Amino acid sequence: MRTFHLEIVTPDGLSYDGEAQSLLVHTTDGDVEILRGHTDLIAPVAIGRARILDAEGKARLASCAGGFLSVSGGEVRLVAVTFEFAEDIDVNRAKAAKERAELALSSAKDRKATQIAEAKLARALNRIHISEFK
C-alpha cells in the first residue's frame, strides 16, 4: 500500500514522525481516515482513539484528545493536546484520574466545574479503554 508522511505533535513534543499507510482519528464530526492522496483538510480533534497503520502495515492504537488534524499538499499533521500510544498508557494513573474526575463531578457547584470534570472523566475513560488493546 502507498504511504504518506505523518507527523504527530503534542505540547510535550514529537510523538510520531514517519511514513504511514493510514491514520484514523476521531474528530468533532466523527471518525476520519486519511490515506495517501487525501484532499486538503483541517478538522478539530475530539476525545477518542487514533489508529496508525505504519509503512509495514502494523496497526498502533492511541488515546488522543483535543487539537486539530491537518492535511495539506499530501503532508499530514496531527497536533493533539494529548496523544498516548496504548502500550505507553499507565493504567493505574488513568484509573486514579477517573476516580478524581468522578469525585469532582459529584461535587461540582456550577456549570463550568461540571464541564471540566466531564472532560477529565472522558479523557480518563478513553485512556483506560485504549490501554486494553496493549
PyMOL commands that set and color helices and strands:
alter all, ss='L'
color gray80, all
select helices_A, chain A and resi 86-88+91-106+111-131
alter helices_A, ss='H'
color red, helices_A
select strands_A, chain A and resi 4-10+13-27+30-35+41-54+59-72+75-85
alter strands_A, ss='S'
color yellow, strands_A
deselect
rebuild
show_as cartoon
